[in-house]
Amino acid sequence: MGQVIRVRFAAGGRAGAVCGAVAVLLGACSLAIDERDEMAEQIYGKTWIASQIEGAPVVPGITSDLLIAADGKVSGNAGCNNYFGSAIVDDDAMAFGNLGTTKKACPGATMGQEDRMLRALDSTRGYRLDRDDLLLLDAGGNTVLRLTLGESA
């Protein structure tokens, strides 16, 4: 996107072939963009429940979740406190910003899971879908958070 393609025609007969090839290439680019948009659309408006955070399973009985709205607003519960902020989703890139939380105190295991959840969100730079799971990835492509599809919001 954003590139200008300049074609110089020396002979009239080749113009049609070149224009046809350019049209096919531009159409292929459009399809790729549409597929990525469809992938992003699959994550919006759904509650995603953490099953693994930083490679470790969640603490039984403590729910950490994530909701990303189509307008980029993010909300959820990190384990003890609610959080809110924004997300940028572009192709297979994802990043969270301006995350704020409520400030309740909870037992140690709950606060430990919450700290890991917020740290995972902060380090997220990409994502991919794996069946009904949303994998949030760090800059190296490592899974920092595995979430399972919950209910639609």
C-alpha positions as CSV (number, residue, x, y, z in Angstrom):
1,M,0.0,0.0,0.0
2,G,1.2,3.5,-0.6
3,Q,3.3,2.6,-3.6
4,V,2.9,4.3,-7.0
5,I,3.5,2.0,-10.0
6,R,4.6,3.8,-13.1
7,V,4.4,2.0,-16.4
8,R,5.8,3.4,-19.6
9,F,4.4,1.9,-22.8
10,A,6.5,1.7,-25.9
11,A,4.1,-0.1,-28.1
12,G,0.3,-0.2,-28.0
13,G,-0.1,-4.0,-28.0
14,R,1.8,-4.5,-24.8
15,A,-0.2,-1.8,-23.0
16,G,-3.2,-4.1,-22.5
17,A,-1.1,-7.0,-21.2
18,V,0.8,-4.8,-18.8
19,C,-2.4,-3.2,-17.5
20,G,-4.0,-6.6,-17.1
21,A,-1.0,-7.9,-15.1
22,V,-1.0,-4.8,-12.9
23,A,-4.8,-5.2,-12.3
24,V,-4.3,-8.8,-11.3
25,L,-1.5,-7.9,-8.9
26,L,-3.5,-5.1,-7.3
27,G,-6.4,-7.4,-7.0
28,A,-4.2,-10.0,-5.2
29,C,-3.1,-7.3,-2.8
30,S,-6.7,-6.4,-2.1
31,L,-7.6,-10.0,-1.3
32,A,-4.6,-10.3,1.1
33,I,-5.7,-7.1,2.9
34,D,-9.3,-8.3,3.1
35,E,-8.2,-11.7,4.6
36,R,-6.2,-9.9,7.3
37,D,-9.1,-7.6,8.0
38,E,-11.3,-10.7,8.4
39,M,-8.8,-12.2,10.8
40,A,-8.8,-9.1,12.9
41,E,-12.6,-9.0,12.8
42,Q,-12.7,-12.5,14.4
43,I,-11.1,-11.2,17.6
44,Y,-13.4,-8.1,18.1
45,G,-16.3,-8.1,20.5
46,K,-15.6,-11.4,22.1
47,T,-14.4,-12.3,25.6
48,W,-11.1,-14.1,25.5
49,I,-10.2,-16.0,28.7
50,A,-6.6,-16.6,29.6
51,S,-5.5,-20.2,29.8
52,Q,-1.7,-19.7,29.9
53,I,0.2,-16.6,30.8
54,E,3.9,-16.4,30.1
55,G,4.0,-20.1,29.4
56,A,2.4,-21.1,32.7
57,P,-1.2,-22.2,33.2
58,V,-3.6,-19.8,35.0
59,V,-4.2,-20.3,38.7
60,P,-7.4,-22.5,39.1
61,G,-10.4,-20.4,40.1
62,I,-8.9,-17.1,39.0
63,T,-10.2,-15.7,35.7
64,S,-8.2,-13.2,33.6
65,D,-9.9,-12.1,30.4
66,L,-9.7,-9.7,27.5
67,L,-12.2,-7.9,25.4
68,I,-11.1,-5.9,22.3
69,A,-13.8,-3.7,20.7
70,A,-13.8,-2.9,17.0
71,D,-13.0,0.7,17.8
72,G,-9.8,-0.4,19.6
73,K,-11.0,0.0,23.2
74,V,-9.8,-2.8,25.5
75,S,-11.2,-3.9,28.8
76,G,-11.1,-7.0,31.0
77,N,-10.1,-8.3,34.4
78,A,-6.5,-9.2,35.0
79,G,-7.3,-11.5,37.9
80,C,-8.1,-9.1,40.7
81,N,-8.6,-5.7,39.1
82,N,-10.4,-4.5,36.0
83,Y,-8.3,-2.9,33.3
84,F,-9.0,-0.7,30.4
85,G,-7.1,1.0,27.6
86,S,-6.6,0.7,23.8
87,A,-5.3,-1.7,21.2
88,I,-3.8,-1.2,17.8
89,V,-4.4,-4.2,15.5
90,D,-2.8,-3.9,12.0
91,D,-2.4,-7.1,9.9
92,D,-0.9,-9.6,12.3
93,A,0.6,-6.9,14.6
94,M,-1.0,-6.0,17.9
95,A,0.0,-3.7,20.7
96,F,-1.8,-2.4,23.8
97,G,-1.4,1.2,25.1
98,N,-2.6,3.4,27.9
99,L,-3.6,0.5,30.1
100,G,-5.0,1.6,33.5
101,T,-6.4,-0.6,36.3
102,T,-8.5,-0.3,39.4
103,K,-6.5,-0.6,42.6
104,K,-8.0,-3.4,44.7
105,A,-5.7,-5.6,46.8
106,C,-6.2,-9.4,46.5
107,P,-4.5,-12.5,47.8
108,G,-0.9,-13.3,46.6
109,A,-1.7,-15.9,43.9
110,T,-4.3,-13.6,42.4
111,M,-2.0,-10.6,42.4
112,G,0.8,-12.8,40.9
113,Q,-1.5,-13.8,38.0
114,E,-2.6,-10.2,37.5
115,D,1.0,-9.0,37.3
116,R,1.8,-11.7,34.7
117,M,-1.3,-10.8,32.7
118,L,-0.5,-7.1,32.6
119,R,3.1,-7.8,31.8
120,A,2.0,-10.1,28.9
121,L,-0.3,-7.4,27.5
122,D,2.4,-4.8,27.7
123,S,4.9,-7.0,25.8
124,T,2.4,-8.0,23.1
125,R,3.6,-7.1,19.5
126,G,1.6,-9.6,17.4
127,Y,-1.1,-12.2,17.4
128,R,-2.4,-15.2,15.6
129,L,-5.5,-17.3,15.8
130,D,-5.2,-21.1,16.6
131,R,-8.7,-22.6,16.3
132,D,-10.7,-21.1,19.2
133,D,-7.5,-19.7,20.8
134,L,-6.0,-16.2,20.5
135,L,-2.3,-16.2,20.9
136,L,-0.6,-12.9,21.8
137,L,3.0,-12.8,20.7
138,D,6.0,-10.8,21.9
139,A,8.5,-9.1,19.5
140,G,10.3,-12.4,19.0
141,G,7.1,-14.3,18.0
142,N,6.9,-16.1,21.3
143,T,3.5,-16.7,22.9
144,V,3.1,-14.6,26.0
145,L,-0.6,-15.1,26.4
146,R,-3.0,-17.9,25.3
147,L,-6.6,-17.0,25.5
148,T,-9.6,-19.2,24.8
149,L,-12.8,-17.9,23.2
150,G,-15.4,-17.1,25.7
151,E,-18.7,-15.4,24.9
152,S,-19.5,-12.5,22.6
153,A,-19.9,-9.2,24.4
